[in-house]
Amino acid sequence: MIMEKIKTSVKKYWNWRSKSFGYDTDKSVSLEGRWESVLRELVSGTSGRRALDIGTGTGQFAVYLARSGFDVTGIDISEEMISLARRHAMAHQLDIDFRTGDAEQPDFEDNTFDVVVSRNMLWTLPRPDKAIREWRRIMKPGGTLVVSDGLWMNTTWKRFHHLAFRVFRGIFRNGAMIPVRFFCTYANINKSLPFYEGLCFEDASRLLKTAAFNDIKSYDTSCFGENPYGAKNRTKKMAPPFFIAYARG
């Protein structure tokens, strides 16, 4: 029952957030190109062509994989995100199977996919260890997993006064309600999310090792040049560090 309430809260937030979520191209064409290039490089050694994008959001990674010749499925807990992802794929004239689904309980048979990818998903999960084990289960032996996430500084109560000031200052500005809605959603569930404040490569590596992944490595993200997530760390006035991990099943 508690888990159901958590998932419902998360779903409602991301359904609402989908209206302003956007695409990599909203930030820059070069950023989109860099993500696509990195993803193509990491999955290039995979023999099969079935790929799954978990927590697909607006379908960015799914589109990149499809353009690389993969038969792609994308899942997300948010129906509104899936709707946007379908429109995104249609705009690129790509046939991608988007469907709603739970990252911790993906509804696929064992050994289904050659590639499994996920970006900025682990921090949102109440049971990331279970999720990683499930991703290993549905991956074919020798398949490739690519996971990206970061240290997002989601400290909620510690920064309530900063939130109130920002809302007052930007109340008539586009996007001013995003931190308010985020706060209201996650204030009630953040203690149930082990990586609510974010995670680093070492955290992800431990999860992958426990789930019996092999050849776990960290990709050198300096190739991005400018951090793709901007200056969100308001304490240090710098962008939050992120990582890209990849491993074999």
Beta strands, then each sheet from edge to edge (+ up, - down):
strand 1: 50-54
strand 2: 71-76
strand 3: 97-100
strand 4: 113-119
strand 5: 139-150
strand 6: 214-218
strand 7: 242-248
sheet 1: 3+ 2+ 1+ 4+ 5+ 7- 6+
end
